[in-house]
Amino acid sequence: MASAVVSRDRSGALRRPPHGITPAGEFSVGEVVGRFQRLLQSQERSPCTVKQYGHIARMFLGFVGKPLEEVTRRDLDAFREHIVLQRHYSKNSVYTTVRGLTCLFRSFQLDVAEGLEAPRRPERLPHYLTEEETHRLFEAVRESPRDSAIVHVLAFGGLRVGELCHLSIEDIEFERNVLHVRSGKGDKDREVVIEERTRAAIDRYLTERALAGEGTSRLFPVGPVTVERLIRKAAVRASIPRRVTPHMLRHTLATALLSRGCDIRYIQKLLGHSSVATTQIYTHVDTQALRAAYSRAKPEY
């Protein structure tokens, strides 16, 4: 059984736990999930992680039907069996669920989930657009200065959607044509070069904003869902016959740079990867370069 962080004195009064964390068992499921999500937000977790981990916590608490401090390892094993056998979760989904549960119990200073092993995630090749499809996507948003600027920053800067939504106007260094990405994944900062078409799209968008009298300091005052929706709709207008996401534009940039001979270490720095091993996956995507290399090196039997 988990070692809870709460106890009662001789009179039966509840002693407060350290750091102001209230015991999960004193709340309803909704209150526990709300407290958990506020803790995640205080740790500056991404909105996507807050939402996803909150859903995992709600689903787990509904399954076990008991306070967190009464949860046993057997309960965790039963829940894992449930999501695999009854809900048919993929390895990726099981991995995320295990990470979310581990974070949940740690947040309330309970140790029952320590050592809970997540499955090894399968390595899948990233989906990306061809250069012709990317051009059609630009054409599809040409009439909207805001949407055009968003697509250009994603396609030429390789930003994650959360990074894009957190940009401020002050993050643009106009003199050097550099975009400062603050506190990206892993809480790392990096610089992204703003090429000429992206700079033109940003200038056009900011001019329209100034004329409209918008005073917000955020570069794009929208959320990830809005960005995902506009990319999806633009892809439909561009007659791209598959689901397109903002992250696909990140993959598209990396693949295009690699196919043009860009050093993989620069691509790693541009994308903000901690290790070049993460960036290596794009070497498997670039089939054109693979064919060319094979043609040059194939043996003459």
Contacts in CASP RR format, 6 or more apart in sequence:
PFRMAT RR
TARGET T0000
AUTHOR 0000-0000-0000
METHOD contacts of the structure
MODEL  1
MASAVVSRDRSGALRRPPHGITPAGEFSVGEVVGRFQRLLQSQERSPCTV
KQYGHIARMFLGFVGKPLEEVTRRDLDAFREHIVLQRHYSKNSVYTTVRG
LTCLFRSFQLDVAEGLEAPRRPERLPHYLTEEETHRLFEAVRESPRDSAI
VHVLAFGGLRVGELCHLSIEDIEFERNVLHVRSGKGDKDREVVIEERTRA
AIDRYLTERALAGEGTSRLFPVGPVTVERLIRKAAVRASIPRRVTPHMLR
HTLATALLSRGCDIRYIQKLLGHSSVATTQIYTHVDTQALRAAYSRAKPE
Y
1 70 0 8 1.000
1 71 0 8 1.000
1 72 0 8 1.000
1 112 0 8 1.000
2 68 0 8 1.000
2 69 0 8 1.000
2 70 0 8 1.000
2 71 0 8 1.000
2 72 0 8 1.000
2 105 0 8 1.000
2 110 0 8 1.000
2 111 0 8 1.000
2 112 0 8 1.000
3 110 0 8 1.000
3 111 0 8 1.000
4 23 0 8 1.000
4 68 0 8 1.000
4 69 0 8 1.000
4 110 0 8 1.000
5 17 0 8 1.000
5 18 0 8 1.000
5 21 0 8 1.000
5 23 0 8 1.000
5 108 0 8 1.000
5 109 0 8 1.000
5 110 0 8 1.000
6 14 0 8 1.000
6 15 0 8 1.000
6 16 0 8 1.000
6 17 0 8 1.000
6 23 0 8 1.000
6 69 0 8 1.000
7 15 0 8 1.000
8 14 0 8 1.000
8 15 0 8 1.000
9 15 0 8 1.000
14 23 0 8 1.000
14 26 0 8 1.000
16 22 0 8 1.000
17 23 0 8 1.000
17 109 0 8 1.000
18 109 0 8 1.000
21 39 0 8 1.000
21 107 0 8 1.000
21 108 0 8 1.000
21 109 0 8 1.000
22 35 0 8 1.000
23 67 0 8 1.000
23 68 0 8 1.000
23 69 0 8 1.000
23 108 0 8 1.000
24 32 0 8 1.000
24 35 0 8 1.000
24 67 0 8 1.000
24 68 0 8 1.000
24 69 0 8 1.000
24 108 0 8 1.000
25 32 0 8 1.000
25 67 0 8 1.000
25 68 0 8 1.000
25 69 0 8 1.000
25 70 0 8 1.000
26 67 0 8 1.000
27 35 0 8 1.000
29 58 0 8 1.000
29 61 0 8 1.000
29 62 0 8 1.000
30 58 0 8 1.000
32 57 0 8 1.000
32 61 0 8 1.000
32 68 0 8 1.000
33 54 0 8 1.000
33 57 0 8 1.000
33 58 0 8 1.000
33 61 0 8 1.000
34 54 0 8 1.000
36 53 0 8 1.000
36 54 0 8 1.000
36 57 0 8 1.000
36 104 0 8 1.000
36 107 0 8 1.000
36 108 0 8 1.000
37 50 0 8 1.000
37 51 0 8 1.000
37 53 0 8 1.000
37 54 0 8 1.000
39 107 0 8 1.000
40 49 0 8 1.000
40 50 0 8 1.000
40 53 0 8 1.000
40 54 0 8 1.000
40 103 0 8 1.000
40 107 0 8 1.000
41 50 0 8 1.000
44 183 0 8 1.000
44 187 0 8 1.000
45 53 0 8 1.000
46 162 0 8 1.000
46 185 0 8 1.000
47 162 0 8 1.000
47 223 0 8 1.000
47 224 0 8 1.000
48 162 0 8 1.000
48 224 0 8 1.000
52 96 0 8 1.000
52 100 0 8 1.000
53 100 0 8 1.000
53 103 0 8 1.000
53 104 0 8 1.000
56 96 0 8 1.000
56 97 0 8 1.000
56 100 0 8 1.000
56 101 0 8 1.000
56 104 0 8 1.000
57 100 0 8 1.000
57 101 0 8 1.000
57 104 0 8 1.000
60 79 0 8 1.000
60 101 0 8 1.000
60 104 0 8 1.000
61 68 0 8 1.000
63 78 0 8 1.000
63 79 0 8 1.000
63 82 0 8 1.000
64 71 0 8 1.000
64 75 0 8 1.000
64 79 0 8 1.000
66 75 0 8 1.000
68 104 0 8 1.000
68 105 0 8 1.000
68 108 0 8 1.000
68 110 0 8 1.000
69 108 0 8 1.000
69 110 0 8 1.000
71 105 0 8 1.000
71 110 0 8 1.000
71 112 0 8 1.000
72 112 0 8 1.000
73 112 0 8 1.000
76 101 0 8 1.000
76 112 0 8 1.000
76 113 0 8 1.000
76 116 0 8 1.000
79 101 0 8 1.000
80 94 0 8 1.000
80 97 0 8 1.000
80 98 0 8 1.000
83 89 0 8 1.000
83 93 0 8 1.000
83 94 0 8 1.000
83 97 0 8 1.000
84 94 0 8 1.000
89 97 0 8 1.000
91 119 0 8 1.000
91 120 0 8 1.000
91 121 0 8 1.000
91 122 0 8 1.000
92 121 0 8 1.000
92 122 0 8 1.000
94 118 0 8 1.000
94 119 0 8 1.000
95 118 0 8 1.000
95 119 0 8 1.000
95 121 0 8 1.000
98 116 0 8 1.000
98 117 0 8 1.000
98 118 0 8 1.000
98 119 0 8 1.000
99 118 0 8 1.000
101 113 0 8 1.000
101 116 0 8 1.000
102 113 0 8 1.000
102 114 0 8 1.000
102 115 0 8 1.000
102 116 0 8 1.000
104 113 0 8 1.000
105 111 0 8 1.000
105 112 0 8 1.000
105 113 0 8 1.000
105 114 0 8 1.000
106 113 0 8 1.000
106 114 0 8 1.000
123 281 0 8 1.000
125 281 0 8 1.000
125 284 0 8 1.000
125 285 0 8 1.000
126 248 0 8 1.000
126 251 0 8 1.000
126 254 0 8 1.000
126 255 0 8 1.000
126 281 0 8 1.000
126 282 0 8 1.000
126 285 0 8 1.000
127 242 0 8 1.000
127 248 0 8 1.000
127 251 0 8 1.000
128 248 0 8 1.000
128 251 0 8 1.000
128 252 0 8 1.000
128 254 0 8 1.000
128 255 0 8 1.000
128 285 0 8 1.000
129 137 0 8 1.000
129 240 0 8 1.000
129 244 0 8 1.000
129 248 0 8 1.000
129 249 0 8 1.000
129 252 0 8 1.000
131 256 0 8 1.000
133 238 0 8 1.000
133 240 0 8 1.000
134 155 0 8 1.000
134 249 0 8 1.000
134 252 0 8 1.000
136 238 0 8 1.000
136 239 0 8 1.000
136 240 0 8 1.000
137 151 0 8 1.000
137 155 0 8 1.000
137 231 0 8 1.000
137 234 0 8 1.000
137 235 0 8 1.000
137 238 0 8 1.000
137 240 0 8 1.000
137 244 0 8 1.000
138 148 0 8 1.000
138 151 0 8 1.000
138 152 0 8 1.000
138 155 0 8 1.000
139 238 0 8 1.000
140 234 0 8 1.000
140 235 0 8 1.000
140 237 0 8 1.000
140 238 0 8 1.000
141 147 0 8 1.000
141 148 0 8 1.000
141 150 0 8 1.000
141 151 0 8 1.000
141 230 0 8 1.000
141 234 0 8 1.000
142 148 0 8 1.000
145 201 0 8 1.000
145 204 0 8 1.000
145 205 0 8 1.000
145 207 0 8 1.000
145 208 0 8 1.000
146 205 0 8 1.000
146 208 0 8 1.000
146 220 0 8 1.000
147 230 0 8 1.000
147 234 0 8 1.000
148 201 0 8 1.000
148 204 0 8 1.000
148 205 0 8 1.000
149 198 0 8 1.000
149 201 0 8 1.000
149 202 0 8 1.000
149 204 0 8 1.000
149 205 0 8 1.000
149 220 0 8 1.000
150 164 0 8 1.000
150 220 0 8 1.000
150 222 0 8 1.000
150 227 0 8 1.000
150 230 0 8 1.000
151 231 0 8 1.000
151 234 0 8 1.000
151 249 0 8 1.000
152 197 0 8 1.000
152 198 0 8 1.000
152 201 0 8 1.000
152 202 0 8 1.000
153 159 0 8 1.000
153 164 0 8 1.000
153 167 0 8 1.000
153 179 0 8 1.000
153 198 0 8 1.000
153 201 0 8 1.000
153 202 0 8 1.000
154 161 0 8 1.000
154 164 0 8 1.000
154 227 0 8 1.000
154 231 0 8 1.000
154 246 0 8 1.000
154 249 0 8 1.000
154 250 0 8 1.000
155 249 0 8 1.000
155 252 0 8 1.000
155 253 0 8 1.000
156 194 0 8 1.000
156 195 0 8 1.000
156 197 0 8 1.000
156 198 0 8 1.000
156 253 0 8 1.000
157 179 0 8 1.000
157 192 0 8 1.000
157 193 0 8 1.000
157 194 0 8 1.000
157 198 0 8 1.000
157 253 0 8 1.000
157 270 0 8 1.000
158 192 0 8 1.000
158 249 0 8 1.000
158 250 0 8 1.000
158 253 0 8 1.000
158 254 0 8 1.000
158 270 0 8 1.000
158 271 0 8 1.000
159 167 0 8 1.000
159 181 0 8 1.000
159 192 0 8 1.000
159 250 0 8 1.000
160 184 0 8 1.000
160 185 0 8 1.000
160 246 0 8 1.000
160 247 0 8 1.000
160 250 0 8 1.000
161 224 0 8 1.000
161 227 0 8 1.000
161 228 0 8 1.000
161 246 0 8 1.000
161 247 0 8 1.000
162 224 0 8 1.000
163 181 0 8 1.000
163 184 0 8 1.000
163 185 0 8 1.000
164 220 0 8 1.000
164 227 0 8 1.000
164 246 0 8 1.000
165 218 0 8 1.000
165 220 0 8 1.000
165 222 0 8 1.000
165 223 0 8 1.000
165 224 0 8 1.000
165 227 0 8 1.000
166 182 0 8 1.000
166 183 0 8 1.000
166 218 0 8 1.000
167 179 0 8 1.000
167 181 0 8 1.000
167 218 0 8 1.000
167 219 0 8 1.000
167 220 0 8 1.000
168 217 0 8 1.000
168 218 0 8 1.000
168 219 0 8 1.000
169 206 0 8 1.000
169 217 0 8 1.000
169 218 0 8 1.000
169 219 0 8 1.000
170 217 0 8 1.000
171 179 0 8 1.000
171 180 0 8 1.000
171 181 0 8 1.000
171 182 0 8 1.000
171 219 0 8 1.000
172 178 0 8 1.000
172 179 0 8 1.000
172 180 0 8 1.000
172 194 0 8 1.000
172 202 0 8 1.000
172 219 0 8 1.000
173 179 0 8 1.000
173 180 0 8 1.000
177 193 0 8 1.000
177 194 0 8 1.000
177 195 0 8 1.000
177 199 0 8 1.000
178 191 0 8 1.000
178 192 0 8 1.000
178 193 0 8 1.000
178 194 0 8 1.000
179 191 0 8 1.000
179 192 0 8 1.000
179 193 0 8 1.000
179 194 0 8 1.000
180 189 0 8 1.000
180 190 0 8 1.000
180 191 0 8 1.000
180 192 0 8 1.000
181 189 0 8 1.000
181 190 0 8 1.000
181 191 0 8 1.000
181 192 0 8 1.000
182 189 0 8 1.000
183 189 0 8 1.000
184 190 0 8 1.000
184 272 0 8 1.000
185 272 0 8 1.000
186 274 0 8 1.000
188 272 0 8 1.000
188 274 0 8 1.000
190 269 0 8 1.000
190 270 0 8 1.000
190 272 0 8 1.000
192 270 0 8 1.000
193 270 0 8 1.000
194 202 0 8 1.000
202 219 0 8 1.000
209 215 0 8 1.000
214 221 0 8 1.000
220 227 0 8 1.000
224 246 0 8 1.000
227 246 0 8 1.000
228 245 0 8 1.000
228 246 0 8 1.000
231 244 0 8 1.000
231 245 0 8 1.000
231 246 0 8 1.000
231 249 0 8 1.000
232 243 0 8 1.000
232 244 0 8 1.000
232 245 0 8 1.000
234 244 0 8 1.000
235 242 0 8 1.000
235 243 0 8 1.000
235 244 0 8 1.000
250 271 0 8 1.000
251 282 0 8 1.000
251 285 0 8 1.000
253 270 0 8 1.000
254 267 0 8 1.000
254 270 0 8 1.000
254 271 0 8 1.000
254 279 0 8 1.000
254 282 0 8 1.000
255 282 0 8 1.000
255 285 0 8 1.000
255 286 0 8 1.000
257 266 0 8 1.000
257 267 0 8 1.000
257 270 0 8 1.000
258 264 0 8 1.000
258 267 0 8 1.000
258 282 0 8 1.000
258 283 0 8 1.000
258 285 0 8 1.000
258 286 0 8 1.000
258 289 0 8 1.000
259 286 0 8 1.000
259 288 0 8 1.000
259 289 0 8 1.000
261 289 0 8 1.000
264 276 0 8 1.000
264 279 0 8 1.000
264 280 0 8 1.000
264 282 0 8 1.000
264 283 0 8 1.000
265 276 0 8 1.000
267 279 0 8 1.000
267 282 0 8 1.000
268 275 0 8 1.000
268 276 0 8 1.000
268 278 0 8 1.000
268 279 0 8 1.000
271 279 0 8 1.000
273 279 0 8 1.000
END
